[in-house]
Amino acid sequence: MSTEVLLNEFKECSEHPYRVISAYKQEGKKVIGVLPYFAPVELVVAAGMVPMGIWGSNKKTIAMAKEYCATFYCTIAQLALEMLLDGTLDQLDGIITPTICDTLRPMSQNFRVAMEGKLPCIFLAHPQNRKPAFGLQFTVDQYMHVKSELEKISGNTITDEALRDAIKVMNRSRKARREFVKLAGQHPEAISAVERSAVLRSAWFMEPAVHAEKLEELNEELSKLPASNWKGKKIVTSGIICDNPKLLQIFDDNNIAIAADDVAQETRAFRVDASEEGDPMMALAQQFADQDYDVLLYDEYSNKNRRADFVVQLVKESGAQGLVLFMQQFCDPEEMEYPYLKKALDDAGIPHVKLGVDQQMRDFGQASTAIQAFADVL
């Protein structure tokens, strides 16, 4: 299959996830919505169901969700609830609601109240201290609860063998996405910023094994390309999410390529694999414990500024000339980390620009001006 055909397939899935849900339902499959992030989708796969990422929407406005949550909650969470209330996600068979940030903790209860009697809501609390033995055990206990609830929905028992197979599927998916990010950074002439986002975003909506297989095929085609002679600029993106095609088109219009990213919806989600040996439930807990350099995760070495150093090193290793930070509106963790991230970037001589974004943006004139000006100084 040609690169163009594959990219169009990923784009179609990325732009129309509701059609994807409908297709799975017509095949008789059950679909579980998974809110951001670090939820163990391996359990969904092992139960014989399809995980469906819920990351808000760039096409909807917030109306019904305002009855349940404060206006200062981030639009990702509000729009996830909006889609549950307005019927967009009626075909889901259940949702998993992690509590990875201060917004998702109360929002998990809003989901439960709003969907009571309509949709099973599986609560998932991750531990703050995830690395010690007691933290690992807490994670296992939480995952066992998720496992039990998924078994009720699916009617299937999640065996250790099924879970190990699911871990292999997700490891394959993560490996393919890591390879794609590297190849896309090496060949910006073949993969635009808009196309890059569509490929990575579609992974949240397609069956993991199917997406991995198609992405491996795309990676093979990209690996055959001659060395790029890119004349434009290269940057690294950072933030929770930056998947709006109209916003990313500004990069393409200004000959700016994304060399690498530190985005939660993108690379942060597939940095770490789970062990395919031993107790599979503990392997998933250890995978979560091994996650690092994330603004939403506690770092016992926070006094060493490890995350800022990681981002600086990412920019240097990628060959990028600067960083664009997509600051999610009303995201307290991101806002609080910005001063020390800015200091680390400034100390390293790395230019950066901070853009305030949310999924209710309709006018991109200001962002376009800022990105054009940033390109001029790189």
Residue pairs with C-beta under 8 A, 6 or more apart in sequence:
1 214
1 217
2 221
3 190
3 218
3 221
3 222
6 214
6 217
6 218
6 221
7 191
7 195
7 198
7 199
7 218
9 214
10 195
10 198
10 199
10 202
10 214
10 218
11 195
11 198
11 202
12 19
13 20
13 202
13 205
13 206
14 197
14 198
14 199
14 201
14 202
14 205
14 243
15 198
15 245
17 52
17 204
17 205
18 88
18 89
20 52
20 205
20 206
21 31
21 52
21 89
21 91
21 92
21 205
22 91
24 31
24 50
24 207
25 31
25 91
29 49
29 50
30 48
30 49
30 50
30 93
30 153
30 154
31 49
31 50
31 51
31 52
31 91
31 92
31 93
32 44
32 49
32 50
32 51
32 52
32 92
32 93
32 94
32 95
32 96
32 150
32 153
33 52
33 53
33 54
33 89
33 92
33 94
33 95
33 96
34 41
34 44
34 51
34 52
34 53
34 54
34 95
34 96
34 204
35 54
35 77
35 80
35 95
35 96
35 97
35 98
35 104
35 111
36 53
36 54
36 55
36 76
36 98
36 100
36 104
36 240
36 264
36 265
37 98
37 100
37 264
37 265
37 268
37 269
38 98
38 100
38 126
38 288
38 291
39 96
39 98
39 124
39 146
40 143
40 146
40 284
40 288
41 51
41 170
41 208
42 163
42 166
42 167
42 169
42 170
42 274
42 280
42 284
43 143
43 146
43 147
43 150
43 158
43 163
43 166
43 284
44 50
44 51
44 96
44 150
45 51
45 166
45 169
45 170
45 208
46 158
46 159
46 162
46 163
46 165
46 166
47 150
47 151
47 153
47 154
47 156
47 158
47 162
48 154
48 156
48 162
49 93
49 150
49 153
49 154
50 207
51 208
52 92
52 204
52 205
53 203
53 204
53 205
54 80
54 83
54 89
54 95
55 76
55 80
55 201
55 204
55 241
55 243
55 265
56 75
56 76
56 77
56 78
56 79
56 80
56 241
56 359
57 79
57 82
57 83
57 88
57 359
58 243
58 244
58 245
58 246
58 359
60 79
60 82
60 83
60 86
60 88
60 359
61 360
62 75
62 78
62 79
62 82
62 360
63 82
63 86
64 81
64 82
64 85
64 86
65 78
65 79
65 81
65 82
65 85
66 78
68 81
68 110
68 113
68 114
69 77
69 78
69 81
69 106
69 107
69 110
72 330
73 103
73 107
73 330
74 103
74 240
74 328
74 329
74 330
74 331
74 358
75 329
75 330
75 358
75 359
75 360
76 240
76 241
76 328
76 359
77 103
77 104
77 107
79 359
80 107
80 111
81 107
81 110
81 111
81 114
82 88
83 89
84 95
84 111
84 114
84 115
84 119
85 114
92 119
93 119
93 120
93 153
94 119
94 120
94 121
94 122
94 149
94 150
94 153
95 111
95 115
95 119
95 120
95 121
95 122
96 122
96 124
96 146
97 104
97 107
97 108
97 111
97 112
97 121
97 122
97 123
97 124
98 104
98 108
98 124
98 125
98 126
99 105
99 108
99 123
99 124
99 125
99 126
100 126
100 296
100 297
101 296
101 331
101 333
102 332
102 333
103 330
103 331
108 121
108 123
111 121
112 121
112 123
115 121
120 149
120 152
120 153
122 145
122 146
122 149
122 150
123 145
124 142
124 145
124 146
125 142
126 139
126 142
126 288
127 135
127 138
127 139
127 142
128 135
128 298
129 135
129 298
129 300
130 136
130 139
130 288
130 289
130 291
130 297
130 298
131 289
131 300
135 289
136 282
136 285
136 286
136 289
137 285
139 284
139 285
139 288
139 289
140 281
140 282
140 285
143 281
143 284
143 285
144 281
147 158
147 281
150 158
151 157
151 158
160 279
160 280
160 281
163 280
163 281
163 284
164 276
164 280
167 274
167 275
167 276
167 280
167 283
167 284
168 276
169 208
169 209
169 212
170 208
170 273
170 274
171 273
171 274
171 276
172 208
172 209
172 212
173 203
173 208
173 209
173 211
173 212
173 215
173 270
174 270
174 271
174 272
174 273
175 212
175 273
176 211
176 212
176 215
176 216
176 219
177 200
177 203
177 215
177 267
177 270
178 267
178 270
178 271
179 219
180 199
180 200
180 215
180 218
180 219
180 222
181 196
181 200
181 260
181 261
181 266
181 267
183 191
183 219
183 222
183 223
184 191
184 196
184 199
184 222
184 258
185 234
185 257
185 258
185 259
185 260
185 318
185 319
186 228
187 222
187 225
187 228
188 228
188 230
188 232
188 234
188 257
188 258
188 259
189 228
189 229
189 230
190 222
190 225
190 228
191 199
191 222
192 252
193 248
193 249
193 251
193 252
193 256
193 257
193 258
194 245
194 248
194 249
194 252
196 258
197 242
197 243
197 245
197 248
197 266
198 245
199 215
199 218
200 265
200 266
201 243
201 265
202 211
203 211
203 215
204 265
206 214
230 257
231 255
232 254
232 255
232 256
232 257
233 254
233 255
233 256
233 257
233 321
233 322
233 375
233 378
234 256
234 257
234 258
234 259
234 318
234 319
234 320
234 321
235 251
235 256
235 257
235 258
235 259
235 320
235 321
235 322
235 323
235 324
235 378
236 258
236 259
236 260
236 261
236 262
236 311
236 314
236 315
236 318
236 320
236 322
236 323
236 324
237 258
237 261
237 262
237 263
237 266
237 323
237 324
237 325
237 326
238 261
238 262
238 263
238 311
238 323
238 324
238 325
238 326
239 262
239 263
239 264
239 325
239 326
239 327
239 328
239 334
239 357
240 263
240 264
240 265
240 326
240 328
240 331
240 334
241 263
241 264
241 265
241 326
241 328
241 359
242 248
242 263
242 265
242 326
242 357
243 265
244 357
244 359
244 361
246 364
247 357
247 361
247 364
247 367
250 364
250 367
250 368
250 371
250 372
251 257
251 258
251 371
254 371
254 372
254 375
255 375
256 371
256 375
259 318
259 319
259 320
260 267
260 314
260 315
260 317
260 318
260 320
261 267
262 268
262 293
262 310
262 311
262 314
263 326
264 294
264 296
268 291
268 294
271 291
272 287
272 290
272 291
273 287
274 280
274 283
274 284
274 286
274 287
275 283
275 286
275 287
276 283
277 283
291 297
292 299
292 306
292 310
293 306
293 307
293 310
293 311
294 307
295 307
295 333
295 334
295 337
296 333
299 306
299 307
305 340
305 344
307 337
307 341
308 337
308 340
308 341
308 343
308 344
308 345
309 344
311 323
311 341
311 344
311 345
312 344
312 345
312 348
312 350
315 322
315 323
315 345
315 348
315 350
316 348
316 350
321 351
321 378
322 350
322 351
322 352
322 353
322 374
322 378
323 345
323 350
323 351
323 352
323 353
324 352
324 353
324 355
324 371
324 374
325 338
325 341
325 352
325 353
325 354
325 355
326 355
326 357
327 334
327 335
327 338
327 354
327 355
327 356
327 357
328 334
328 357
328 358
329 356
329 357
329 358
330 358
338 354
342 352
342 354
345 351
345 352
351 374
351 377
351 378
353 370
353 371
353 373
353 374
355 367
355 370
355 371
357 367
361 367
